[in-house]
Amino acid sequence: ALGSGPLAIGTAATAGNGARLRMAGFSQSVSALSSGATANARVIENFGAANSTLTVSQSSDTTYAGFLRDRSTASATATGNLGLVKDGAGTLTLSNVSNQYTGATVINGGVLEVSQLTNGGIVKTINSTAASGTLTMVDTTGVTPGMTLVAANLPTGFSVSTVDSGTALTINTTAGILTGSSTAHFGIASSLGLSTSVASNLVFGGGTLRYTGATNASTDRNFTVNSGQSAKWDVSNAAATLALAGGAASSTGGFQKLGAGSLVLAGAQAYTGTTNVTAGVLALGAADRIADSSTLVLGGGTFDVNGFSDTLGGLDLDANGFIDLDNVSSIAGSISFAASSGLDWSAFSLSITGTSISSNAIRFGTDSLGLSGGQLAAITVNGVGGWALDGSGYLTAAIPEPSSFAALAGLAALAGVGLRRRRRA
């Protein structure tokens, strides 16, 4: 019988060292999993009628370069699948990009690092109730498939590391982070799998989906946000832009942009909770991408209008916030917020920038009471202060005295601002 100690499948980085573990419908626990460096020369497979589970409970960091698969060939009797459970605080790296197991991937602790898992159409669920861990994806060749993040009362710090292509990934965690350097469209194999574009194949229940790639990418994945949760999208590389051609299904959940990179909302979003921009840039990729009832909360990041118009709920600040109104000079009422005077901006400031801003570029409510005096005092447009709302709620320069109109107009012009001005009554 195979013991519960470390399991090494092959020892040398030679193609001829072809070790194989066939589980034949049984399950096995080991304290570590490793192999030589040659992919495909080492194999762990089920090849039994019943499902098998390989549990790796390791505190050390190891790499397994071999195959994980259900079976090597089609068989009338070997119909069981192979599943993988990762326990312990260590990191298990699955470096083979062609793994073909279809059982569940369960990450209970530590780090499971996977560059790409293949096999389409299977829904994978990562369940964990144990210690914290980390999910990381390192493949740089793909572009973005599907996955699921669903709350399961996990401790802060839990994370998980990729999924198989052809499957949806379900991360049952309230505070987990799913990180990946590649993304992909539905139907294209990549680190996140090959699931369909059904929104239920990518579900956010409190975890974070992190894109770590250094290049720009796009994904057509639709997704679901559980009630009371937010879809947390983290683009960690400041030079990268991830475009979401897919959208959130209708729910009362919210949306949060994390990381130093840029995220473009190319698809329409049907969530109605808050939209938080905590870091980096959240940009519109077309008009009317965000639900009219969603409050925009700027917490240190930038909301880039990107030349499009949209109507949102109120505007709130959790930190100093930024709105980029570039390229909206031909759009009347480009961004319309609901009246926000009842929201507490605290001591935070709102910086609005743009090289060419139309007179009706930004609006708060439908009258001059859409922002409080303190909120208006916190606003600068290209570094220029002194703003008010006109009778229709549009942001405009406040002119206290007729003699100062020309001076303020000249300052605004130097700043590249075309916002219309009115005389304060």
C-alpha positions as CSV (number, residue, x, y, z in Angstrom):
1,A,0.0,0.0,0.0
2,L,1.1,3.5,-0.7
3,G,1.9,5.4,2.6
4,S,1.0,9.0,3.5
5,G,4.5,10.4,3.2
6,P,5.9,12.5,0.3
7,L,5.1,11.3,-3.2
8,A,7.8,11.8,-5.8
9,I,6.8,10.8,-9.4
10,G,10.1,10.5,-11.2
11,T,13.3,12.1,-10.0
12,A,15.3,13.3,-12.9
13,A,14.6,15.8,-15.7
14,T,14.8,13.1,-18.4
15,A,12.1,12.1,-20.8
16,G,12.9,8.5,-20.2
17,N,12.0,8.6,-16.6
18,G,8.3,7.8,-17.0
19,A,6.8,7.0,-13.6
20,R,3.1,6.4,-13.3
21,L,0.7,6.2,-10.3
22,R,-2.7,4.6,-11.2
23,M,-5.2,5.0,-8.4
24,A,-7.8,2.6,-9.8
25,G,-10.8,4.1,-8.1
26,F,-9.3,4.6,-4.7
27,S,-8.2,7.8,-2.9
28,Q,-4.8,8.6,-1.5
29,S,-3.3,11.2,0.9
30,V,0.3,12.2,0.7
31,S,2.4,14.8,2.7
32,A,3.9,16.3,-0.5
33,L,3.8,15.9,-4.2
34,S,6.7,16.5,-6.6
35,S,8.3,15.2,-9.8
36,G,11.2,15.7,-12.2
37,A,11.0,18.6,-14.5
38,T,9.9,16.8,-17.7
39,A,6.2,17.3,-18.4
40,N,4.1,14.3,-19.5
41,A,6.8,11.8,-18.5
42,R,5.1,11.4,-15.1
43,V,1.5,10.5,-14.7
44,I,-1.0,10.3,-11.9
45,E,-4.3,9.0,-13.2
46,N,-7.4,7.3,-11.8
47,F,-8.2,4.7,-14.5
48,G,-10.9,3.1,-12.3
49,A,-14.7,2.8,-12.3
50,A,-15.1,4.9,-9.1
51,N,-13.9,8.5,-8.6
52,S,-10.5,9.0,-7.0
53,T,-9.2,11.9,-4.9
54,L,-5.5,12.7,-4.4
55,T,-5.1,14.8,-1.2
56,V,-1.8,16.6,-0.8
57,S,-1.2,17.9,2.7
58,Q,2.1,19.7,2.5
59,S,3.9,22.5,4.5
60,S,6.8,22.7,2.0
61,D,6.9,24.2,-1.5
62,T,7.1,21.7,-4.4
63,T,6.5,21.4,-8.1
64,Y,4.7,18.7,-10.0
65,A,5.4,18.8,-13.7
66,G,3.6,15.6,-14.7
67,F,0.1,14.7,-15.9
68,L,-3.0,14.7,-13.7
69,R,-5.8,13.0,-15.6
70,D,-8.8,10.8,-15.3
71,R,-7.5,8.1,-17.7
72,S,-5.1,7.7,-20.6
73,T,-7.6,6.4,-23.1
74,A,-11.4,5.9,-23.5
75,S,-12.6,2.9,-21.5
76,A,-16.0,1.3,-20.9
77,T,-15.0,0.5,-17.3
78,A,-12.5,3.2,-16.3
79,T,-15.1,5.9,-16.1
80,G,-14.2,7.5,-12.7
81,N,-12.7,11.0,-12.5
82,L,-9.7,12.2,-10.6
83,G,-10.0,15.0,-8.1
84,L,-7.3,17.0,-6.2
85,V,-7.4,18.4,-2.7
86,K,-4.7,20.8,-1.5
87,D,-4.2,21.0,2.3
88,G,-1.4,22.5,4.3
89,A,0.4,25.8,4.3
90,G,2.9,25.0,1.5
91,T,2.8,25.8,-2.2
92,L,2.1,23.1,-4.8
93,T,2.9,24.2,-8.3
94,L,1.3,22.2,-11.1
95,S,3.5,23.3,-14.0
96,N,1.9,21.1,-16.7
97,V,-0.4,23.1,-18.9
98,S,-2.2,20.0,-20.2
99,N,-3.7,18.4,-17.1
100,Q,-6.9,16.5,-17.9
101,Y,-8.5,15.6,-14.7
102,T,-12.2,16.4,-14.3
103,G,-12.9,15.9,-10.6
104,A,-13.2,18.7,-8.1
105,T,-10.2,20.9,-7.2
106,V,-10.4,21.6,-3.4
107,I,-8.0,24.1,-1.9
108,N,-8.1,24.0,1.9
109,G,-4.9,25.9,2.6
110,G,-1.6,27.1,1.3
111,V,-1.1,27.8,-2.4
112,L,-2.1,25.8,-5.4
113,E,-0.3,27.3,-8.4
114,V,-1.5,26.2,-11.8
115,S,-0.5,27.6,-15.2
116,Q,-3.4,26.0,-17.1
117,L,-5.8,23.1,-16.6
118,T,-7.6,21.6,-19.6
119,N,-10.9,19.7,-20.1
120,G,-14.0,21.6,-21.2
121,G,-17.4,21.8,-19.8
122,I,-16.9,20.5,-16.3
123,V,-17.8,22.7,-13.3
124,K,-15.1,22.7,-10.7
125,T,-15.7,23.7,-7.1
126,I,-13.0,24.7,-4.7
127,N,-14.4,24.2,-1.2
128,S,-12.5,25.2,1.8
129,T,-13.2,25.6,5.5
130,A,-9.7,25.5,6.8
131,A,-6.7,27.7,7.1
132,S,-5.8,30.6,4.7
133,G,-4.2,30.0,1.4
134,T,-3.7,31.6,-2.0
135,L,-4.9,30.8,-5.6
136,T,-2.4,32.0,-8.2
137,M,-2.3,31.6,-12.0
138,V,0.9,32.1,-13.8
139,D,0.2,31.1,-17.5
140,T,1.0,34.0,-19.8
141,T,-0.3,32.5,-23.1
142,G,-4.0,32.6,-22.7
143,V,-6.6,35.4,-22.8
144,T,-9.6,34.7,-20.2
145,P,-12.1,31.8,-19.4
146,G,-14.6,31.3,-16.6
147,M,-14.7,30.7,-12.9
148,T,-16.8,31.1,-9.7
149,L,-16.2,32.8,-6.4
150,V,-18.8,31.9,-3.8
151,A,-18.7,32.7,0.0
152,A,-18.0,29.8,2.4
153,N,-16.9,31.5,5.6
154,L,-13.2,31.3,5.0
155,P,-10.6,33.3,6.9
156,T,-9.1,36.4,5.4
157,G,-6.1,35.6,3.3
158,F,-7.4,32.4,1.6
159,S,-6.5,32.2,-2.0
160,V,-6.6,29.7,-4.8
161,S,-4.5,29.2,-7.9
162,T,-6.1,28.4,-11.3
163,V,-8.6,26.1,-12.8
164,D,-8.9,23.8,-15.7
165,S,-9.6,24.9,-19.2
166,G,-13.0,23.7,-20.1
167,T,-14.4,24.1,-16.7
168,A,-15.9,26.8,-14.5
169,L,-14.0,27.5,-11.3
170,T,-16.0,27.9,-8.1
171,I,-14.1,29.5,-5.2
172,N,-16.1,29.1,-2.0
173,T,-14.5,31.9,0.0
174,T,-15.6,35.1,1.6
175,A,-12.2,36.7,1.4
176,G,-10.2,34.7,-1.1
177,I,-8.1,36.0,-4.0
178,L,-7.9,34.3,-7.3
179,T,-4.9,35.5,-9.2
180,G,-4.0,34.8,-12.8
181,S,-1.6,36.1,-15.5
182,S,-3.7,34.9,-18.3
183,T,-7.4,35.2,-19.2
184,A,-9.4,33.9,-22.1
185,H,-12.7,34.1,-23.9
186,F,-15.3,31.3,-23.4
187,G,-14.5,28.4,-25.6
188,I,-10.7,29.1,-25.6
189,A,-8.5,27.0,-23.3
190,S,-6.4,29.0,-20.8
191,S,-5.5,29.2,-17.2
192,L,-9.1,29.8,-16.1
193,G,-10.6,27.0,-18.1
194,L,-13.0,26.5,-21.1
195,S,-16.4,27.0,-19.6
196,T,-19.4,28.6,-21.4
197,S,-20.4,32.2,-21.1
198,V,-23.3,31.4,-18.8
199,A,-23.1,33.9,-15.9
200,S,-23.4,31.1,-13.3
201,N,-19.9,29.8,-14.4
202,L,-18.2,32.8,-12.8
203,V,-19.7,33.7,-9.5
204,F,-18.4,36.2,-7.0
205,G,-19.3,35.5,-3.4
206,G,-16.7,37.7,-1.6
207,G,-13.5,36.7,-3.3
208,T,-11.2,38.5,-5.7
209,L,-10.3,37.7,-9.3
210,R,-6.8,39.1,-9.9
211,Y,-5.3,39.5,-13.4
212,T,-1.5,39.6,-13.1
213,G,-0.6,39.6,-16.8
214,A,1.8,42.3,-18.1
215,T,-0.1,42.7,-21.4
216,N,-3.6,43.9,-22.3
217,A,-6.3,41.3,-22.5
218,S,-10.1,40.9,-22.9
219,T,-12.7,38.5,-21.7
220,D,-16.3,37.9,-22.8
221,R,-17.2,36.1,-19.6
222,N,-20.5,36.9,-18.0
223,F,-20.6,36.6,-14.2
224,T,-22.9,36.6,-11.2
225,V,-22.5,38.7,-8.0
226,N,-24.1,37.2,-5.0
227,S,-26.4,39.4,-2.9
228,G,-24.5,41.4,-0.4
229,Q,-21.2,40.8,-2.1
230,S,-19.1,42.6,-4.7
231,A,-17.4,41.3,-7.9
232,K,-13.8,42.2,-7.0
233,W,-11.7,42.6,-10.1
234,D,-8.0,43.2,-9.5
235,V,-5.7,44.2,-12.4
236,S,-2.4,44.2,-10.5
237,N,0.0,45.4,-13.3
238,A,-0.1,49.2,-13.7
239,A,0.8,48.8,-17.4
240,A,-2.0,46.3,-18.2
241,T,-5.6,46.8,-19.3
242,L,-8.3,44.2,-19.0
243,A,-11.5,44.7,-21.0
244,L,-14.7,43.0,-19.7
245,A,-16.8,42.3,-22.8
246,G,-19.1,40.2,-20.6
247,G,-21.3,41.6,-17.9
248,A,-22.8,40.9,-14.5
249,A,-26.2,39.3,-14.3
250,S,-29.0,41.2,-12.5
251,S,-28.4,41.2,-8.8
252,T,-28.2,43.5,-5.8
253,G,-24.5,42.8,-5.5
254,G,-21.8,45.4,-6.2
255,F,-18.6,45.8,-8.1
256,Q,-15.1,46.8,-7.0
257,K,-12.0,47.7,-9.1
258,L,-8.7,46.9,-7.3
259,G,-5.1,47.0,-8.4
260,A,-2.9,49.6,-10.2
261,G,-4.0,48.6,-13.7
262,S,-7.0,49.5,-15.9
263,L,-10.3,47.7,-16.2
264,V,-12.7,48.6,-19.1
265,L,-16.4,47.9,-18.8
266,A,-17.1,47.0,-22.5
267,G,-20.2,45.0,-21.6
268,A,-23.3,46.2,-19.9
269,Q,-23.5,45.5,-16.1
270,A,-26.8,44.7,-14.5
271,Y,-25.8,44.6,-10.8
272,T,-27.4,47.4,-8.8
273,G,-25.1,47.6,-5.8
274,T,-22.3,50.1,-5.4
275,T,-19.5,50.5,-7.9
276,N,-16.2,51.0,-6.0
277,V,-13.0,52.2,-7.6
278,T,-10.4,51.6,-5.0
279,A,-7.2,51.7,-7.1
280,G,-6.1,52.1,-10.7
281,V,-8.6,53.0,-13.4
282,L,-12.2,51.9,-14.1
283,A,-13.1,53.0,-17.6
284,L,-16.3,52.9,-19.7
285,G,-16.0,51.0,-22.9
286,A,-19.4,52.1,-24.3
287,A,-22.3,54.2,-23.2
288,D,-24.6,53.1,-20.3
289,R,-22.5,50.3,-18.9
290,I,-23.4,50.8,-15.2
291,A,-26.9,50.5,-13.8
292,D,-28.6,53.9,-13.1
293,S,-29.1,53.0,-9.5
294,S,-25.5,52.1,-8.7
295,T,-23.7,54.6,-6.5
296,L,-20.1,55.3,-7.6
297,V,-17.6,55.3,-4.7
298,L,-14.2,56.6,-5.4
299,G,-11.6,55.3,-2.9
300,G,-8.3,56.4,-4.4
301,G,-8.9,55.2,-8.0
302,T,-9.9,57.0,-11.2
303,F,-13.2,56.7,-13.1
304,D,-12.5,57.3,-16.8
305,V,-15.5,58.4,-18.8
306,N,-13.5,57.5,-21.9
307,G,-15.7,59.6,-24.2
308,F,-19.0,57.9,-23.3
309,S,-22.1,58.9,-21.5
310,D,-23.7,57.1,-18.5
311,T,-26.2,57.7,-15.8
312,L,-25.4,56.5,-12.3
313,G,-26.6,56.8,-8.7
314,G,-24.9,59.2,-6.3
315,L,-21.2,59.9,-6.1
316,D,-19.4,59.1,-2.8
317,L,-15.8,59.4,-1.7
318,D,-14.0,56.9,0.5
319,A,-10.6,58.6,-0.2
320,N,-9.5,61.3,-2.7
321,G,-11.1,60.5,-6.0
322,F,-10.5,61.2,-9.6
323,I,-12.7,61.5,-12.7
324,D,-11.3,61.7,-16.2
325,L,-13.6,63.6,-18.6
326,D,-11.3,63.6,-21.6
327,N,-12.9,63.3,-25.0
328,V,-16.5,64.2,-24.0
329,S,-16.7,67.7,-25.5
330,S,-19.3,66.7,-28.0
331,I,-21.5,64.8,-25.4
332,A,-24.1,66.9,-23.5
333,G,-24.6,65.6,-20.0
334,S,-21.9,62.9,-20.4
335,I,-22.0,61.7,-16.8
336,S,-25.1,62.2,-14.8
337,F,-25.1,61.4,-11.1
338,A,-28.1,61.4,-8.8
339,A,-28.2,64.1,-6.2
340,S,-25.3,63.3,-3.8
341,S,-25.6,66.1,-1.1
342,G,-26.7,63.5,1.5
343,L,-23.5,61.5,1.1
344,D,-20.5,62.2,3.4
345,W,-17.4,63.0,1.4
346,S,-15.6,63.7,4.7
347,A,-12.4,65.6,4.1
348,F,-11.7,63.9,0.8
349,S,-11.3,65.8,-2.5
350,L,-12.6,65.2,-6.0
351,S,-10.2,66.0,-8.9
352,I,-11.8,66.2,-12.4
353,T,-9.4,66.3,-15.3
354,G,-9.7,66.5,-19.1
355,T,-8.2,68.4,-22.0
356,S,-11.5,69.3,-23.6
357,I,-14.6,69.2,-21.4
358,S,-18.1,70.2,-22.6
359,S,-20.3,72.6,-20.8
360,N,-22.7,69.8,-19.9
361,A,-20.0,67.2,-19.0
362,I,-21.0,66.3,-15.5
363,R,-24.2,66.6,-13.6
364,F,-25.4,66.0,-10.0
365,G,-29.2,65.7,-9.7
366,T,-31.6,68.0,-11.4
367,D,-31.1,71.3,-9.6
368,S,-28.6,73.4,-7.7
369,L,-28.9,71.3,-4.5
370,G,-27.4,68.1,-5.9
371,L,-24.2,68.8,-3.9
372,S,-23.6,70.5,-0.6
373,G,-21.4,73.5,-0.2
374,G,-18.7,71.4,1.4
375,Q,-18.7,69.0,-1.5
376,L,-18.4,71.8,-4.1
377,A,-15.5,73.2,-2.2
378,A,-13.7,69.8,-2.5
379,I,-13.9,69.8,-6.3
380,T,-11.2,71.0,-8.6
381,V,-11.3,70.8,-12.4
382,N,-7.8,70.6,-13.8
383,G,-6.5,72.1,-10.6
384,V,-9.0,75.0,-10.6
385,G,-11.5,75.4,-7.7
386,G,-14.5,77.5,-7.2
387,W,-17.4,75.5,-8.7
388,A,-21.2,75.4,-8.2
389,L,-24.2,73.7,-9.7
390,D,-26.6,75.5,-12.0
391,G,-30.4,75.2,-11.8
392,S,-30.3,72.0,-13.8
393,G,-27.5,70.3,-11.7
394,Y,-24.6,70.8,-14.1
395,L,-21.2,71.7,-12.6
396,T,-20.3,75.3,-13.5
397,A,-17.9,77.9,-12.3
398,A,-19.2,80.0,-9.4
399,I,-18.6,83.7,-10.1
400,P,-18.9,85.7,-6.9
401,E,-18.4,89.1,-8.4
402,P,-18.8,90.4,-12.1
403,S,-15.3,91.8,-12.0
404,S,-13.8,88.4,-11.3
405,F,-15.5,86.6,-14.2
406,A,-12.8,87.3,-16.8
407,A,-10.0,86.3,-14.4
408,L,-11.7,83.0,-13.6
409,A,-12.6,82.4,-17.2
410,G,-9.0,82.9,-18.2
411,L,-7.7,80.5,-15.5
412,A,-10.2,77.9,-16.5
413,A,-9.2,78.3,-20.2
414,L,-5.6,77.8,-19.3
415,A,-6.6,74.6,-17.5
416,G,-8.4,73.4,-20.6
417,V,-11.8,73.6,-19.0
418,G,-14.9,74.5,-21.0
419,L,-17.5,74.1,-18.3
420,R,-20.1,76.8,-18.5
421,R,-20.1,79.6,-16.0
422,R,-22.9,81.3,-14.2
423,R,-23.1,84.2,-11.8
424,R,-24.0,83.2,-8.2
425,A,-27.3,84.8,-7.2
